[in-house]
Amino acid sequence: MSRECLFPSLTPEEMSSFSQNPQELLLYTETLLLQTSLAISLLASQSVTPAQLTAFSTPSTTRGPSS
């Protein structure tokens, strides 16, 4: 599988934005990782609950402790 499938191409403006604001790059990367994790879970289980979807779509910085 080629990298282009996983990582959408970035415009020069986006690359410039990332170099000026590393936090943006971290957020972008985390979003890609969450989307990839969700896709893997969907493929593996073929049955994901709403709670799992919420967990994947919530940034880790705001996610509370697992109960």
Beta strands, then each sheet from edge to edge (+ up, - down):
end
